[in-house]
Amino acid sequence: MDRSMFKFTNGQEAAGTVLEWAKDVQLMAHSAEKELGTASLPAAASMFMRRYGLFITGHLAIFSEERRIWTGSPDEVEIVMSDGEPWPILFQLSHEKWESCGDEGAALLLKRLVDPIVTLMAKNAKLPAVISRENIFGYALWMYVHVLQDTRDLSLLKQYERFLQKQTPEEAMANFSRLTCCLYKEVPGCDKCPYCPLLKEKQCETAKTL
């Protein structure tokens, strides 16, 4: 896989790093309110984690195809603003250093790039960690089933197995539904997404029940 896919910009000025936005969530909140019109901090954090989840899925794809992972951390992932879709956040790496690994690379990748941000978003933006993780899982499931067409490495993401809801990856993708609400409905002009558990007339699950 071409790792140049992560070089999304050409020296464009960064709006901060992922770690900076997770630590000082007002930076994220200001951008989300300007671009999406939402004043809800948890909703802003969830929308950010959906975008970050797609970025992480790219890393998982490289891991699965090459058994290589990026050596950087969230303070080396820069946030840049693009054009087009609402809140067009892109991410650029501050360096191109990768290392070979075995199966343990999946857990190491999540430990480096995901876990610190999930923790900070839970603390500073009051976004339950389970919502952040399911935001990432949805993209990862899609990538393994439809892009790589090889779901074996999904079993290496131990913290995410719950989201399969006791189904195979293929079954979960074909009948995709969330355990948690991603708070998309709290963005002005938006409603519940097609996968929202609230469509089943039950309350959103929280970290207490999951």
Secondary structure per residue as TSV (DSSP state, phi and psi in degrees):
chain	resnum	aa	ss	phi	psi
A	1	M	-	360.0	141.6
A	2	D	-	-78.0	111.5
A	3	R	G	-73.8	-7.9
A	4	S	G	-68.0	-9.5
A	5	M	G	-59.1	-19.9
A	6	F	G	-88.3	-5.7
A	7	K	B	-92.4	78.9
A	8	F	-	-77.8	-20.1
A	9	T	S	-129.1	167.8
A	10	N	S	-116.5	75.0
A	11	G	S	70.3	22.0
A	12	Q	-	-67.8	142.1
A	13	E	-	-63.0	133.4
A	14	A	-	-82.3	147.5
A	15	A	S	-91.8	11.0
A	16	G	-	130.1	-176.4
A	17	T	B	-110.5	165.1
A	18	V	H	-59.0	-41.3
A	19	L	H	-65.7	-40.1
A	20	E	H	-62.4	-42.5
A	21	W	H	-68.1	-32.5
A	22	A	H	-75.2	-30.1
A	23	K	H	-81.0	-45.9
A	24	D	S	-108.8	82.2
A	25	V	H	-68.4	-12.2
A	26	Q	H	-66.6	-27.9
A	27	L	H	-62.4	-45.7
A	28	M	H	-66.5	-43.0
A	29	A	H	-62.7	-42.2
A	30	H	H	-62.1	-44.2
A	31	S	H	-65.5	-42.5
A	32	A	H	-65.6	-39.8
A	33	E	H	-67.4	-37.9
A	34	K	H	-68.1	-43.2
A	35	E	H	-89.5	-34.8
A	36	L	H	-110.7	-17.7
A	37	G	-	80.2	11.1
A	38	T	-	-95.9	135.2
A	39	A	-	-100.9	0.8
A	40	S	-	-82.0	117.3
A	41	L	H	-65.5	-45.7
A	42	P	H	-59.5	-39.8
A	43	A	H	-65.5	-41.7
A	44	A	H	-60.8	-43.4
A	45	A	H	-63.6	-39.8
A	46	S	H	-67.5	-41.5
A	47	M	H	-63.9	-36.5
A	48	F	H	-64.6	-43.5
A	49	M	H	-67.7	-27.3
A	50	R	H	-64.7	-42.5
A	51	R	H	-70.2	-40.1
A	52	Y	H	-65.8	-32.5
A	53	G	H	-61.9	-37.9
A	54	L	H	-66.2	-38.6
A	55	F	H	-62.3	-44.9
A	56	I	H	-64.1	-36.6
A	57	T	H	-61.5	-35.2
A	58	G	H	-60.7	-39.9
A	59	H	H	-65.8	-40.4
A	60	L	H	-64.6	-35.1
A	61	A	H	-64.5	-43.5
A	62	I	H	-65.1	-41.2
A	63	F	H	-57.8	-46.3
A	64	S	H	-68.4	-34.9
A	65	E	H	-86.9	-29.9
A	66	E	H	-121.4	-11.5
A	67	R	S	52.4	50.6
A	68	R	E	-134.1	145.9
A	69	I	E	-134.0	153.4
A	70	W	E	-71.3	143.4
A	71	T	-	-89.9	-3.3
A	72	G	-	-82.8	-178.2
A	73	S	-	-130.1	173.0
A	74	P	G	-60.1	-24.1
A	75	D	G	-80.4	1.4
A	76	E	G	-114.6	11.0
A	77	V	E	-107.5	112.3
A	78	E	E	-90.7	144.2
A	79	I	E	-99.9	128.8
A	80	V	E	-130.3	151.6
A	81	M	E	-101.6	134.4
A	82	S	-	-110.0	-156.8
A	83	D	S	-120.9	167.3
A	84	G	S	107.2	-115.0
A	85	E	S	-61.3	157.5
A	86	P	S	-57.0	134.3
A	87	W	S	51.8	65.6
A	88	P	-	-79.7	74.0
A	89	I	E	-82.2	133.2
A	90	L	E	-125.1	162.9
A	91	F	E	-125.0	140.2
A	92	Q	E	-130.5	142.2
A	93	L	E	-84.1	141.2
A	94	S	S	-83.2	-9.7
A	95	H	-	-155.5	167.5
A	96	E	-	-119.2	51.0
A	97	K	-	-102.8	122.4
A	98	W	E	-124.4	154.3
A	99	E	E	-131.2	147.6
A	100	S	E	-74.2	152.6
A	101	C	-	-156.2	172.0
A	102	G	-	-105.2	-154.2
A	103	D	T	-59.1	-25.8
A	104	E	T	-65.3	-14.3
A	105	G	H	-61.7	-31.3
A	106	A	H	-62.4	-48.6
A	107	A	H	-66.0	-37.5
A	108	L	H	-66.7	-40.3
A	109	L	H	-60.3	-46.1
A	110	L	H	-66.9	-37.8
A	111	K	H	-63.6	-37.6
A	112	R	H	-77.3	-49.5
A	113	L	H	-102.7	-21.9
A	114	V	T	-108.5	-55.0
A	115	D	H	-55.5	-43.5
A	116	P	H	-62.7	-35.8
A	117	I	H	-75.0	-39.8
A	118	V	H	-59.5	-44.0
A	119	T	H	-63.6	-44.6
A	120	L	H	-67.8	-38.0
A	121	M	H	-65.9	-35.5
A	122	A	H	-67.6	-40.1
A	123	K	H	-75.6	-47.8
A	124	N	H	-94.1	-27.8
A	125	A	S	-111.9	-0.4
A	126	K	-	58.7	34.4
A	127	L	-	-98.0	115.5
A	128	P	-	-53.3	137.3
A	129	A	H	-56.9	-33.3
A	130	V	H	-64.4	-32.7
A	131	I	H	-69.4	-44.2
A	132	S	H	-57.8	-44.8
A	133	R	H	-67.9	-37.6
A	134	E	H	-71.7	-29.8
A	135	N	H	-59.9	-39.3
A	136	I	H	-74.0	-40.9
A	137	F	H	-58.9	-40.8
A	138	G	H	-57.9	-43.1
A	139	Y	H	-70.2	-40.5
A	140	A	H	-62.9	-43.6
A	141	L	H	-59.9	-46.4
A	142	W	H	-59.0	-43.3
A	143	M	I	-64.4	-47.1
A	144	Y	I	-65.3	-39.9
A	145	V	I	-79.2	-46.5
A	146	H	I	-98.5	-32.1
A	147	V	I	-91.9	-59.9
A	148	L	S	-78.8	-26.5
A	149	Q	-	52.4	40.7
A	150	D	-	-153.1	108.7
A	151	T	-	-100.0	7.9
A	152	R	G	-60.0	-38.8
A	153	D	G	-72.9	-12.7
A	154	L	G	-61.0	-29.3
A	155	S	G	-68.7	-14.1
A	156	L	G	-80.3	-13.4
A	157	L	-	-94.0	73.4
A	158	K	G	-57.8	-37.7
A	159	Q	G	-71.2	-7.5
A	160	Y	G	-108.9	-2.4
A	161	E	G	-61.1	-31.6
A	162	R	G	-58.0	-29.8
A	163	F	G	-74.5	-12.0
A	164	L	G	-71.9	-18.5
A	165	Q	T	54.1	44.4
A	166	K	T	64.3	26.8
A	167	Q	S	-113.4	164.5
A	168	T	-	-72.2	160.2
A	169	P	H	-55.3	-40.6
A	170	E	H	-64.7	-42.3
A	171	E	H	-65.1	-42.3
A	172	A	H	-63.4	-35.9
A	173	M	H	-72.8	-41.5
A	174	A	H	-67.7	-29.7
A	175	N	T	-120.1	43.3
A	176	F	-	-61.6	128.5
A	177	S	-	-150.9	148.8
A	178	R	-	-90.7	153.4
A	179	L	S	-84.7	-29.0
A	180	T	S	-121.6	156.1
A	181	C	-	-84.7	131.8
A	182	C	-	-83.4	0.3
A	183	L	S	73.8	13.1
A	184	Y	G	-55.8	-32.5
A	185	K	G	-65.0	-15.9
A	186	E	G	-89.8	-1.3
A	187	V	S	-84.9	127.0
A	188	P	T	-52.4	133.0
A	189	G	T	86.5	-1.5
A	190	C	-	-113.0	158.8
A	191	D	-	-125.4	-173.9
A	192	K	-	-59.5	139.6
A	193	C	-	-74.7	164.4
A	194	P	T	-62.5	-15.3
A	195	Y	T	-105.1	5.5
A	196	C	-	-67.5	134.6
A	197	P	G	-66.0	-19.9
A	198	L	G	-67.6	-19.3
A	199	L	G	-68.1	-18.5
A	200	K	G	-93.5	14.4
A	201	E	T	57.1	45.5
A	202	K	S	-136.8	158.6
A	203	Q	-	-73.4	151.1
A	204	C	-	-60.4	139.5
A	205	E	-	-70.1	154.9
A	206	T	-	-125.9	176.3
A	207	A	T	-61.5	-24.0
A	208	K	T	-69.9	-33.4
A	209	T	T	-96.2	-12.6
A	210	L	-	-113.6	360.0
